[in-house]
């Protein structure tokens, strides 16, 4: 099958969108003959034109940020456009983030118990059930799933068959709150998601000001006359009418010696309108027929109109045993890392976290994990928003896998991996509206469930080692004896099946188009995803591991890689040594994000050889260099660059497999590796030598000779155990 070149844009073009590219704020002007022209917002006479291929490459590398409908007045923007802003959950202070997490956990527990009709919705019932609500909130505050044994004990306790088990996590039980406060949080959460629960306790002051009855009556009259009409006046226009009505009334009161009324502002007007009956507002402004069309309940769900409008994500246990002992992938990690990742067993069944775009039925994300946990869900989401074309090429796929972008809504189930505060914060920082579907209702995620069923019936029967879905189905089938596939084989089969088979199979729900044809058809018709892929900076902040490092004279060090920039140098001159917040992204350690004041800045590594290098490759490189010479404390940049190149060349296939397997960098794992890195060696510039000049006068400076490239030989597991320690790479001169 020949490669299909992508020539259409993969993000939306609209005159109401704002675009930030090359540090300039632009607006869309026009599109002709495969090129797109933008104008500078601050100077519309300045224009710049790009071809579609260039724009796609800029989008894939995070150089374009689309702010949907940002050029419209705020009152006219769609709801989904208001979810993306510069307020990052991960950038909040720990105390403020903790309060938001606890509020969301209480609200989610409240919703869940309310659906189960555990109490009536009145203040007395809610206050009586507060202990039960707090216990339910505890599960939502965990970053990862508890041990399976703990889950079984909890289930037995809920059936009344045993005592309540003690939680192994360090989750703090939320404080009690009043029923009215909880209902207020629930309403705010419905309107604005998790960010609506962020408080301003650090900015609180006098809040005793309120409007009198006369002021509210006059405000209601103006809103009913000016806003509730078929003219559909905007809130700024109605605000002008409100101010004029209050001015006229105050002039009359002044003449008659009465007290003047206070004039409501924009926030007061918006809050008043929000409290109005939504259906009555739609009838007054749009007519009864249009109001019924928008508000009528339906049992068919919402129809998706564009790619990435709705993405579904779920977990599935693969009915296949794989042999890890035969897998060369194990050599990339130490024994401790294998145990933490669940890679130390002889036979293993894996869980797959998958994501599907409901408009095109394209699978846009995959991750494998021994046990469902938050890091695997985040890894899958990272693949959803990232370009997968090069990865598919490395796996030998023939068709393109260029479907990526930022989902507008993400539908997930009630698994602990998706409930966690960590996963919720990542979605909020990316501007994704995460919707938790009802437990026990897989039909609410029908697309991803059907894709798992198709995988089970079309791919797995072709692979040996299948376990089937149950003991009854399995019968006497010898799954363990037939388990001959290493984990790389499973990853290769999954990727090739998704990209070359599933995406190229006609589907009835798409009008007998294939998912790939539907994706390309939408792009050809200009039906692009609403939101662009997240910028590199936003990905680093959202997905990066939060660290605290000390700013020193030479900058910041993470895993013994030094980062420095002019802003850090100026900060050091002003304040000296002090801790700063850092976001470290393990997929590319060439740049980190550092918080200075109220702003996050990008800081590159001093040695440019680390650009595009992932943390796993760097750890393997350090181990190889240490084994080459354990006593050497300083290594030149060019030697390190050559060693990195050797590691990447040796592990090209394994590195591709790592992009699917979840081996998240937890704080504990990072701390252990960082301590080892700081004690290993330092990176220095290439040395220079001085020799007599050819003319006999003075001396010449000659660069140090290039070191002989290290040859890293790939050996099997038995050779590695006899010739080198289990946690180091084999390296020979």
C-alpha positions as CSV (number, residue, x, y, z in Angstrom):
1,X,0.0,0.0,0.0
2,X,1.5,3.3,-1.0
3,X,1.9,6.2,1.4
4,X,-0.8,8.9,1.2
5,X,0.7,12.4,1.6
6,X,-1.2,14.7,3.9
7,X,-1.9,18.0,2.2
8,X,-4.9,19.3,4.1
9,X,-4.7,21.3,7.3
10,X,-5.4,19.5,10.6
11,X,-6.8,22.4,12.6
12,X,-9.7,24.8,12.0
13,X,-9.5,28.1,10.0
14,X,-12.0,30.7,11.0
15,X,-12.1,34.5,10.9
16,X,-13.2,34.5,14.6
17,X,-10.2,32.4,15.8
18,X,-7.0,33.9,17.0
19,X,-3.7,32.2,16.0
20,X,-0.3,32.6,17.8
21,X,2.6,31.5,15.5
22,X,6.2,32.6,15.7
23,X,5.4,34.7,18.8
24,X,2.9,36.8,16.8
25,X,-0.9,37.1,17.3
26,X,-2.6,36.6,13.9
27,X,-6.0,36.3,12.4
28,X,-7.2,34.2,9.4
29,X,-7.5,36.3,6.2
30,X,-8.1,33.9,3.3
31,X,-7.1,30.5,1.8
32,X,-6.3,29.9,-1.9
33,X,-4.6,27.1,-3.9
34,X,-3.1,25.2,-1.0
35,X,-1.9,28.3,0.9
36,X,-3.2,30.2,3.9
37,X,-2.8,33.9,4.6
38,X,-2.9,35.4,8.0
39,X,-2.8,39.1,9.2
40,X,-1.2,40.6,12.3
41,X,-3.9,41.5,14.8
42,X,-2.1,44.6,16.0
43,X,-1.5,45.7,12.4
44,X,-4.0,44.2,9.9
45,X,-1.9,45.6,7.0
46,X,0.9,43.1,7.8
47,X,0.2,39.7,6.2
48,X,2.1,36.4,6.0
49,X,1.3,33.4,3.8
50,X,2.1,29.7,4.5
51,X,1.5,26.6,2.4
52,X,-0.6,23.8,4.1
53,X,2.4,21.5,4.5
54,X,4.4,24.1,6.4
55,X,1.5,24.8,8.7
56,X,1.0,21.1,9.4
57,X,4.7,20.7,10.3
58,X,4.5,23.8,12.5
59,X,1.4,22.4,14.2
60,X,3.1,19.1,14.8
61,X,6.1,20.7,16.4
62,X,4.0,22.9,18.7
63,X,4.6,26.2,17.0
64,X,1.0,27.1,16.5
65,X,-1.6,27.8,19.1
66,X,-5.3,28.2,18.1
67,X,-7.6,30.2,20.5
68,X,-11.1,29.3,19.2
69,X,-13.4,32.3,18.8
70,X,-11.0,34.6,20.7
71,X,-11.8,37.5,18.4
72,X,-15.5,37.4,19.2
73,X,-16.9,39.2,22.3
74,X,-16.8,37.0,25.3
75,X,-20.5,36.8,25.5
76,X,-20.8,35.3,22.0
77,X,-18.2,32.6,22.3
78,X,-19.3,29.0,22.4
79,X,-18.9,27.3,25.8
80,X,-16.1,25.0,24.7
81,X,-14.0,28.0,23.7
82,X,-13.9,29.2,27.3
83,X,-12.1,26.2,28.7
84,X,-8.7,27.0,27.3
85,X,-6.9,29.8,29.2
86,X,-3.6,30.6,30.9
87,X,-4.7,29.2,34.3
88,X,-2.8,25.9,34.8
89,X,-4.0,23.6,37.5
90,X,-0.4,22.4,37.9
91,X,0.8,26.0,38.3
92,X,-1.4,26.7,41.3
93,X,0.0,26.8,44.8
94,X,-0.1,23.4,46.5
95,X,-2.7,24.6,49.0
96,X,-4.9,26.1,46.3
97,X,-4.7,23.0,44.1
98,X,-5.4,20.8,47.1
99,X,-8.6,22.7,47.9
100,X,-9.7,22.5,44.2
101,X,-9.0,18.7,44.2
102,X,-11.0,18.2,47.4
103,X,-13.9,20.2,46.2
104,X,-14.0,18.3,42.9
105,X,-13.8,15.0,44.8
106,X,-16.7,15.9,47.0
107,X,-18.8,17.1,44.0
108,X,-18.1,13.9,42.1
109,X,-19.0,11.7,45.1
110,X,-22.1,13.8,45.5
111,X,-23.1,13.3,41.9
112,X,-22.4,9.5,42.1
113,X,-24.5,9.0,45.3
114,X,-27.2,11.2,43.9
115,X,-27.5,9.0,40.8
116,X,-27.7,5.9,43.0
117,X,-30.5,7.8,44.9
118,X,-28.6,7.3,48.2
119,X,-30.3,10.4,49.6
120,X,-32.9,13.0,48.7
121,X,-31.7,16.4,47.3
122,X,-32.4,18.6,50.3
123,X,-30.1,20.1,52.8
124,X,-31.0,17.8,55.8
125,X,-30.6,14.6,53.7
126,X,-27.2,15.9,52.3
127,X,-25.9,16.8,55.7
128,X,-27.0,13.4,57.1
129,X,-25.1,11.7,54.2
130,X,-22.0,13.9,54.5
131,X,-19.9,11.1,56.0
132,X,-20.8,8.8,53.0
133,X,-20.0,11.6,50.6
134,X,-16.6,12.2,52.2
135,X,-15.7,8.4,52.0
136,X,-16.6,8.4,48.4
137,X,-14.5,11.5,47.7
138,X,-11.4,9.6,49.1
139,X,-11.3,7.4,46.0
140,X,-11.3,10.4,43.6
141,X,-8.3,11.9,45.4
142,X,-5.9,9.0,44.7
143,X,-3.4,9.5,41.9
144,X,-3.3,5.8,41.1
145,X,-5.4,2.7,41.6
146,X,-5.0,0.8,44.9
147,X,-3.7,-2.8,44.9
148,X,-6.2,-5.4,43.6
149,X,-6.3,-7.0,47.0
150,X,-7.4,-3.7,48.6
151,X,-10.2,-3.4,46.0
152,X,-11.5,-6.9,46.9
153,X,-11.5,-6.0,50.6
154,X,-13.4,-2.8,49.9
155,X,-16.0,-4.8,47.8
156,X,-16.4,-7.3,50.6
157,X,-16.9,-4.4,53.1
158,X,-19.6,-2.9,50.9
159,X,-21.4,-6.3,50.9
160,X,-21.2,-6.4,54.6
161,X,-18.8,-9.4,54.7
162,X,-15.9,-7.9,56.5
163,X,-14.4,-4.8,58.2
164,X,-13.5,-1.6,56.4
165,X,-9.9,-1.9,55.1
166,X,-7.4,0.8,55.9
167,X,-6.3,2.8,52.8
168,X,-2.7,2.3,51.9
169,X,-2.5,5.7,50.3
170,X,-1.7,9.0,52.0
171,X,-5.0,10.6,50.9
172,X,-6.4,13.1,53.3
173,X,-10.1,12.8,54.0
174,X,-11.9,16.1,52.9
175,X,-13.5,18.2,55.6
176,X,-17.2,18.4,56.1
177,X,-19.0,21.2,54.3
178,X,-22.5,22.6,54.5
179,X,-25.1,21.2,52.1
180,X,-25.7,24.6,50.5
181,X,-22.0,25.0,49.9
182,X,-21.7,21.6,48.3
183,X,-24.7,22.3,46.0
184,X,-23.1,25.6,45.0
185,X,-19.9,23.8,44.1
186,X,-21.9,21.3,42.1
187,X,-23.6,24.0,40.1
188,X,-20.3,25.8,39.4
189,X,-18.7,22.5,38.4
190,X,-21.4,21.9,35.8
191,X,-20.9,25.3,34.3
192,X,-17.2,25.6,34.2
193,X,-15.6,22.2,35.1
194,X,-12.8,21.9,37.7
195,X,-11.4,25.4,37.1
196,X,-14.7,26.8,38.3
197,X,-13.9,25.3,41.8
198,X,-10.7,27.3,42.1
199,X,-11.2,29.7,45.1
200,X,-9.8,33.2,45.7
201,X,-9.2,32.9,49.4
202,X,-5.9,34.7,49.0
203,X,-7.8,37.7,47.5
204,X,-10.8,37.7,49.8
205,X,-12.0,41.0,51.3
206,X,-15.2,42.9,52.0
207,X,-18.0,41.0,50.3
208,X,-20.9,42.7,52.1
209,X,-22.1,44.8,49.2
210,X,-25.4,43.7,47.7
211,X,-28.2,45.2,45.6
212,X,-31.5,46.4,47.1
213,X,-34.9,45.2,46.0
214,X,-35.5,48.4,44.0
215,X,-32.2,47.9,42.1
216,X,-33.1,44.2,41.3
217,X,-36.6,45.2,40.1
218,X,-35.2,47.8,37.7
219,X,-32.5,45.4,36.5
220,X,-35.2,42.7,35.8
221,X,-37.3,45.2,33.8
222,X,-34.4,46.2,31.6
223,X,-33.3,42.6,31.0
224,X,-36.9,41.5,30.1
225,X,-37.3,44.4,27.7
226,X,-33.9,44.5,26.0
227,X,-32.3,41.0,26.4
228,X,-35.4,38.7,26.1
229,X,-36.2,39.7,22.5
230,X,-35.7,38.2,19.0
231,X,-33.1,40.9,18.4
232,X,-30.7,38.8,20.4
233,X,-28.7,41.7,21.9
234,X,-25.3,40.9,23.3
235,X,-24.6,41.4,27.0
236,X,-22.4,44.5,26.4
237,X,-25.2,46.1,24.5
238,X,-27.8,45.2,27.2
239,X,-25.3,46.6,29.8
240,X,-25.4,49.9,28.1
241,X,-29.2,49.9,28.2
242,X,-29.0,49.0,31.9
243,X,-26.7,51.9,32.7
244,X,-29.0,54.3,30.7
245,X,-32.1,53.1,32.6
246,X,-30.3,53.5,36.0
247,X,-29.0,57.0,35.0
248,X,-32.6,58.1,34.1
249,X,-34.0,56.7,37.4
250,X,-31.2,58.3,39.4
251,X,-31.8,61.7,37.8
252,X,-35.5,61.4,38.8
253,X,-34.6,60.4,42.4
254,X,-32.1,63.3,42.7
255,X,-34.8,65.8,41.8
256,X,-37.2,64.3,44.3
257,X,-34.6,63.9,47.1
258,X,-34.5,60.1,47.1
259,X,-31.5,57.9,47.6
260,X,-29.8,57.0,44.3
261,X,-29.6,53.4,43.1
262,X,-26.3,51.6,42.6
263,X,-25.6,50.7,39.0
264,X,-25.0,47.0,38.3
265,X,-21.8,46.1,36.4
266,X,-21.1,43.5,33.8
267,X,-20.6,40.6,36.3
268,X,-23.9,41.4,38.1
269,X,-25.8,41.4,34.8
270,X,-24.2,38.1,33.6
271,X,-25.0,36.4,36.9
272,X,-28.6,37.7,36.7
273,X,-29.0,36.3,33.2
274,X,-27.4,33.0,34.2
275,X,-30.1,32.5,36.9
276,X,-32.9,32.8,34.3
277,X,-34.7,29.7,33.0
278,X,-32.6,28.6,30.0
279,X,-35.6,27.3,28.1
280,X,-37.5,30.6,28.6
281,X,-34.5,32.6,27.4
282,X,-34.2,30.4,24.3
283,X,-37.9,30.8,23.5
284,X,-37.7,34.6,23.9
285,X,-34.5,35.0,21.9
286,X,-34.8,32.2,19.3
287,X,-38.4,31.2,19.1
288,X,-40.2,28.1,20.4
289,X,-39.2,25.8,17.5
290,X,-35.5,26.5,17.8
291,X,-35.7,26.2,21.6
292,X,-37.4,22.8,21.4
293,X,-34.7,21.7,18.9
294,X,-31.9,22.6,21.3
295,X,-33.5,21.5,24.5
296,X,-35.5,18.4,23.6
297,X,-34.2,15.2,25.3
298,X,-32.9,12.5,23.0
299,X,-31.8,8.9,23.4
300,X,-29.4,8.9,20.5
301,X,-26.7,11.0,22.0
302,X,-25.1,14.1,20.5
303,X,-24.1,14.0,16.9
304,X,-20.5,14.8,16.3
305,X,-19.9,17.4,13.6
306,X,-16.1,17.6,13.3
307,X,-13.1,15.5,14.2
308,X,-12.0,15.6,17.9
309,X,-15.3,17.1,19.0
310,X,-15.8,13.9,21.0
311,X,-13.1,11.4,21.9
312,X,-13.8,8.2,24.0
313,X,-11.1,6.5,26.2
314,X,-11.3,3.2,28.0
315,X,-9.3,0.3,29.3
316,X,-9.4,-3.3,28.1
317,X,-7.6,-6.5,29.3
318,X,-6.0,-8.2,26.3
319,X,-6.8,-11.9,26.1
320,X,-3.2,-12.8,25.3
321,X,-0.2,-14.1,27.2
322,X,3.2,-12.7,26.3
323,X,6.7,-13.9,27.3
324,X,8.8,-11.1,28.8
325,X,11.9,-13.2,29.4
326,X,12.5,-13.4,25.6
327,X,11.9,-9.7,25.2
328,X,15.0,-7.5,24.5
329,X,13.0,-4.6,25.9
330,X,13.8,-5.8,29.4
331,X,17.4,-4.8,28.9
332,X,16.5,-1.2,28.8
333,X,15.7,-1.1,32.6
334,X,17.2,-2.1,35.9
335,X,15.7,-4.8,38.0
336,X,14.1,-2.2,40.3
337,X,12.6,-0.4,37.3
338,X,11.2,-3.7,35.9
339,X,9.6,-4.5,39.2
340,X,8.0,-1.1,39.4
341,X,6.7,-1.4,35.8
342,X,5.4,-4.9,36.3
343,X,7.9,-6.4,33.8
344,X,9.5,-9.0,36.1
345,X,7.0,-11.9,35.5
346,X,7.6,-14.8,33.1
347,X,4.1,-14.6,31.6
348,X,2.0,-11.5,31.5
349,X,-1.5,-10.4,30.3
350,X,-1.6,-6.7,29.5
351,X,-4.1,-4.0,29.7
352,X,-4.6,-1.6,26.8
353,X,-5.8,2.0,27.2
354,X,-7.3,3.2,23.9
355,X,-8.8,6.4,22.6
356,X,-11.1,6.8,19.5
357,X,-12.3,9.8,17.6
358,X,-16.1,9.5,17.4
359,X,-16.5,11.5,14.2
360,X,-14.1,9.4,12.0
361,X,-13.8,6.2,14.1
362,X,-10.0,6.6,13.9
363,X,-8.0,5.2,16.9
364,X,-5.9,8.2,18.0
365,X,-4.2,6.8,21.1
366,X,-2.8,3.5,22.5
367,X,-0.9,2.6,25.7
368,X,0.0,-0.8,27.3
369,X,0.3,-1.3,31.0
370,X,0.5,-4.4,33.3
371,X,-2.1,-2.8,35.6
372,X,-4.5,0.1,35.0
373,X,-3.2,3.3,36.6
374,X,-3.2,7.0,36.1
375,X,0.1,7.2,34.3
376,X,-1.1,4.8,31.5
377,X,-4.2,7.0,30.9
378,X,-2.0,10.1,30.7
379,X,0.4,8.3,28.3
380,X,-2.6,7.5,26.0
381,X,-3.8,11.1,26.2
382,X,-0.2,12.2,25.3
383,X,-0.4,10.1,22.1
384,X,-3.9,11.6,21.3
385,X,-2.5,15.1,21.2
386,X,0.8,14.1,19.4
387,X,1.8,13.4,15.8
388,X,2.1,9.6,15.4
389,X,3.3,9.6,11.8
390,X,7.0,9.0,12.5
391,X,6.2,6.3,15.1
392,X,4.0,4.5,12.6
393,X,6.9,4.6,10.0
394,X,9.3,3.1,12.6
395,X,6.8,0.2,13.1
396,X,6.7,-0.4,9.3
397,X,3.1,0.8,8.8
398,X,2.1,1.5,5.1
399,X,-0.8,3.9,5.8
400,X,-0.4,7.3,7.6
401,X,-1.3,7.8,11.2
402,X,-1.6,11.6,11.2
403,X,-4.7,11.9,13.3
404,X,-3.9,14.1,16.3
405,X,-5.3,17.2,18.0
406,X,-6.8,18.4,21.3
407,X,-10.2,16.8,22.0
408,X,-13.0,19.2,22.9
409,X,-14.7,16.6,25.1
410,X,-13.2,13.3,26.5
411,X,-15.6,10.6,27.6
412,X,-14.1,8.1,30.1
413,X,-15.5,5.5,32.5
414,X,-15.4,5.5,36.3
415,X,-12.1,3.6,36.5
416,X,-9.7,5.0,39.1
417,X,-7.2,5.9,36.4
418,X,-9.6,8.4,35.0
419,X,-11.1,9.6,38.3
420,X,-7.7,10.7,39.7
421,X,-6.9,14.4,40.4
422,X,-3.7,14.0,38.4
423,X,-5.5,13.0,35.2
424,X,-8.2,15.6,35.7
425,X,-5.6,18.3,36.1
426,X,-3.9,17.4,32.8
427,X,-7.3,17.6,31.0
428,X,-8.0,20.9,32.5
429,X,-4.6,22.3,31.6
430,X,-5.1,21.2,27.9
431,X,-8.6,22.8,27.8
432,X,-10.3,19.4,27.5
433,X,-13.7,18.9,29.0
434,X,-13.6,15.5,30.7
435,X,-17.0,13.8,31.1
436,X,-17.2,10.8,33.5
437,X,-19.9,8.5,32.1
438,X,-22.3,6.5,34.3
439,X,-20.8,3.4,35.9
440,X,-22.0,0.1,34.3
441,X,-23.2,1.7,31.1
442,X,-20.6,0.8,28.4
443,X,-23.1,2.0,25.7
444,X,-22.2,5.5,26.7
445,X,-18.7,4.8,25.3
446,X,-20.0,2.7,22.4
447,X,-17.3,3.6,19.9
448,X,-14.3,2.5,21.9
449,X,-16.1,-0.6,23.2
450,X,-16.9,-1.7,19.7
451,X,-13.3,-1.2,18.6
452,X,-12.1,-3.4,21.4
453,X,-14.6,-6.1,20.3
454,X,-13.4,-5.8,16.7
455,X,-9.8,-6.2,17.9
456,X,-10.8,-9.3,20.0
457,X,-12.5,-11.0,17.0
458,X,-10.1,-10.1,14.2
459,X,-6.6,-9.8,15.5
460,X,-6.2,-12.0,18.6
461,X,-7.4,-15.3,17.0
462,X,-4.4,-15.0,14.7
463,X,-2.0,-14.9,17.6
464,X,-0.9,-17.9,19.8
465,X,-1.2,-17.6,23.5
466,X,-4.8,-16.4,23.5
467,X,-6.5,-16.8,26.9
468,X,-10.1,-16.1,25.7
469,X,-12.5,-14.0,27.7
470,X,-13.4,-16.6,30.4
471,X,-12.6,-20.1,31.7
472,X,-15.6,-21.5,29.9
473,X,-14.5,-20.1,26.5
474,X,-11.0,-21.2,27.1
475,X,-11.7,-24.8,28.0
476,X,-8.6,-27.0,27.7
477,X,-6.8,-24.6,25.4
478,X,-3.1,-24.6,26.4
479,X,-2.5,-20.8,26.5
480,X,0.7,-20.9,28.6
481,X,2.3,-23.5,26.3
482,X,1.5,-21.5,23.2
483,X,2.6,-18.1,24.6
484,X,5.5,-17.5,22.2
485,X,5.1,-13.7,21.6
486,X,7.4,-11.1,23.2
487,X,5.9,-7.8,24.1
488,X,7.5,-6.2,21.0
489,X,5.5,-8.7,18.9
490,X,2.3,-7.6,20.5
491,X,3.0,-3.9,20.0
492,X,4.0,-4.5,16.4
493,X,0.8,-6.4,15.7
494,X,-1.4,-3.8,17.4
495,X,0.1,-0.9,15.6
496,X,0.0,-2.5,12.2
497,X,-3.6,-3.7,12.8
498,X,-4.8,-0.3,13.8
499,X,-3.0,1.7,11.0
500,X,-3.1,-0.7,8.1
501,X,-6.2,-2.8,8.8
502,X,-8.7,-1.1,11.0
503,X,-8.3,2.4,9.5
504,X,-8.7,0.9,6.0
505,X,-11.7,-1.3,6.6
506,X,-15.1,0.1,5.4
507,X,-17.6,0.7,8.3
508,X,-21.3,0.9,8.0
509,X,-21.6,3.7,10.5
510,X,-19.4,5.8,8.2
511,X,-21.5,5.1,5.1
512,X,-19.1,2.3,4.0
513,X,-16.2,4.7,4.1
514,X,-13.0,3.7,6.0
515,X,-12.0,5.7,9.0
516,X,-9.0,7.0,7.0
517,X,-11.2,8.1,4.1
518,X,-13.6,9.8,6.6
519,X,-10.7,11.7,8.2
520,X,-9.4,12.8,4.8
521,X,-12.9,13.7,3.5
522,X,-13.4,16.0,6.5
523,X,-10.1,17.7,6.0
524,X,-10.8,18.1,2.3
525,X,-14.2,19.7,3.1
526,X,-12.6,22.1,5.5
527,X,-14.2,20.4,8.5
528,X,-11.1,20.6,10.7
529,X,-10.7,19.9,14.4
530,X,-11.7,23.0,16.4
531,X,-8.6,23.1,18.5
532,X,-4.9,22.8,17.4
533,X,-2.5,20.4,19.0
534,X,-1.1,21.8,22.3
535,X,2.1,23.8,22.0
536,X,5.4,22.3,23.2
537,X,5.3,24.7,26.2
538,X,1.7,23.6,27.1
539,X,2.6,19.9,26.8
540,X,5.7,20.4,29.0
541,X,3.6,22.1,31.7
542,X,0.6,19.7,31.5
543,X,2.5,16.4,31.2
544,X,5.7,17.3,32.9
545,X,6.8,15.9,36.2
546,X,6.6,18.7,38.9
547,X,9.9,19.2,40.6
548,X,11.5,21.7,42.9
549,X,15.2,22.5,42.1
550,X,17.7,25.0,43.5
551,X,18.7,27.9,41.2
552,X,22.4,28.2,41.4
553,X,25.1,30.3,39.7
554,X,25.4,27.9,36.8
555,X,21.6,27.5,36.4
556,X,19.5,24.4,37.2
557,X,20.5,20.7,37.1
558,X,18.0,17.9,36.4
559,X,19.5,14.3,36.0
560,X,22.9,16.1,35.9
561,X,21.9,18.0,32.8
562,X,22.5,21.7,33.2
563,X,19.9,24.3,32.1
564,X,20.6,28.0,31.8
565,X,19.2,31.1,30.2
566,X,19.4,34.9,30.6
567,X,16.2,35.0,32.7
568,X,17.7,32.5,35.2
569,X,20.9,34.4,35.4
570,X,19.0,37.7,36.1
571,X,16.9,35.9,38.8
572,X,20.1,34.6,40.4
573,X,21.7,38.0,40.5
574,X,18.6,39.4,42.2
575,X,17.8,36.7,44.7
576,X,20.8,34.4,44.9
577,X,20.3,30.7,45.5
578,X,16.7,29.7,46.1
579,X,14.3,26.9,45.1
580,X,12.1,27.2,42.0
581,X,9.3,25.1,40.5
582,X,10.2,23.1,37.4
583,X,8.2,21.0,34.9
584,X,10.4,18.2,33.5
585,X,9.1,16.3,30.4
586,X,10.6,12.9,30.1
587,X,9.9,12.6,26.3
588,X,12.3,15.5,25.6
589,X,14.8,16.6,28.2
590,X,16.3,19.3,26.0
591,X,14.1,21.9,27.5
592,X,12.4,22.4,30.9
593,X,9.8,24.9,32.1
594,X,10.7,27.1,35.1
595,X,8.3,29.2,37.1
596,X,9.7,32.7,37.8
597,X,7.3,34.9,39.7
598,X,3.9,34.3,38.1
599,X,5.3,33.3,34.7
600,X,6.5,30.0,33.2
601,X,9.6,30.3,31.0
602,X,11.2,27.7,28.7
603,X,14.8,27.0,29.6
604,X,17.0,24.9,27.2
605,X,19.8,22.7,28.2
606,X,23.3,24.3,27.9
607,X,24.4,21.3,25.8
608,X,22.3,21.3,22.7
609,X,23.0,17.6,22.2
610,X,20.0,16.9,24.5
611,X,17.4,18.4,22.3
612,X,14.9,15.7,21.4
613,X,16.5,13.1,23.7
614,X,14.2,11.2,26.0
615,X,15.0,10.4,29.6
616,X,15.2,6.6,29.1
617,X,17.9,7.0,26.5
618,X,19.9,9.4,28.7
619,X,19.8,7.0,31.6
620,X,21.0,4.2,29.4
621,X,23.8,6.4,28.0
622,X,25.0,7.3,31.5
623,X,25.1,3.6,32.5
624,X,27.1,2.7,29.4
625,X,29.6,5.5,30.0
626,X,30.0,4.5,33.6
627,X,30.7,0.9,32.7
628,X,33.3,2.1,30.1
629,X,35.2,3.9,32.8
630,X,33.9,3.8,36.4
631,X,36.5,6.2,37.8
632,X,36.1,8.9,35.2
633,X,34.2,11.9,36.6
634,X,34.2,14.2,33.6
635,X,33.0,13.5,30.0
636,X,33.2,15.8,27.0
637,X,30.0,16.8,25.2
638,X,31.1,15.2,21.9
639,X,31.7,11.9,23.7
640,X,28.3,12.0,25.3
641,X,26.7,12.9,21.9
642,X,28.3,9.9,20.3
643,X,27.2,7.6,23.1
644,X,23.6,8.9,22.8
645,X,23.7,8.3,19.0
646,X,24.9,4.7,19.6
647,X,22.2,4.0,22.2
648,X,19.5,5.3,19.9
649,X,20.8,3.4,16.9
650,X,21.0,0.2,18.9
651,X,17.6,0.5,20.4
652,X,15.6,2.0,17.5
653,X,13.0,-0.8,17.5
654,X,12.9,-0.9,21.3
655,X,12.5,2.8,21.5
656,X,9.4,2.6,19.3
657,X,7.9,0.0,21.6
658,X,8.6,2.2,24.6
659,X,6.2,4.8,23.1
660,X,3.3,2.4,23.7
661,X,4.3,0.8,27.0
662,X,3.6,2.8,30.2
663,X,6.8,3.3,32.2
664,X,5.8,6.6,33.9
665,X,8.4,8.5,35.7
666,X,7.0,8.7,39.3
667,X,8.5,11.1,41.8
668,X,10.1,8.1,43.7
669,X,11.7,6.7,40.5
670,X,12.9,10.1,39.4
671,X,14.5,10.7,42.9
672,X,16.5,7.5,42.7
673,X,17.7,8.1,39.2
674,X,18.5,11.7,39.9
675,X,20.6,10.8,43.0
676,X,22.5,8.3,40.9
677,X,23.0,10.9,38.1
678,X,24.4,13.6,40.4
679,X,27.0,11.1,41.8
680,X,28.1,9.8,38.4
681,X,29.9,12.4,36.4
682,X,29.9,15.9,35.0
683,X,29.5,17.2,31.4
684,X,32.3,19.5,30.2
685,X,33.2,21.2,26.9
686,X,35.7,19.4,24.6
687,X,39.3,19.9,25.7
688,X,41.9,21.8,23.6
689,X,45.6,21.2,23.4
690,X,48.5,23.5,22.7
691,X,51.3,22.6,20.2
692,X,54.3,24.6,18.8
693,X,53.3,26.6,15.7
694,X,54.5,25.6,12.3
695,X,56.4,28.8,11.8
696,X,58.3,28.4,15.1
697,X,56.7,31.4,16.8
698,X,54.3,30.8,19.6
699,X,51.9,27.9,19.9
700,X,48.8,26.8,18.1
701,X,45.6,25.7,19.8
702,X,44.4,22.4,18.4
703,X,41.0,20.9,19.3
704,X,41.1,17.6,21.1
705,X,41.0,14.6,18.7
706,X,37.5,13.1,18.2
707,X,37.2,10.0,20.4
708,X,36.7,6.6,18.9
709,X,33.0,5.9,18.7
710,X,31.9,3.4,21.2
711,X,30.4,0.2,19.8
712,X,27.4,-1.0,21.8
713,X,26.7,-4.6,21.0
714,X,23.2,-6.0,21.5
715,X,23.4,-9.3,23.3
716,X,20.8,-11.7,24.6
717,X,19.8,-11.9,28.2
718,X,22.2,-14.7,29.1
719,X,25.3,-13.0,27.7
720,X,24.3,-9.7,29.4
721,X,24.1,-11.5,32.8
722,X,27.5,-13.1,32.5
723,X,29.5,-10.2,31.0
724,X,28.0,-7.2,32.8
725,X,25.7,-6.2,35.7
726,X,22.0,-6.6,35.1
727,X,21.3,-2.9,35.4
728,X,24.0,-1.7,32.9
729,X,24.4,-1.6,29.1
730,X,27.0,-3.8,27.4
731,X,29.7,-1.5,25.9
732,X,32.9,-2.5,24.2
733,X,35.7,-0.5,22.6
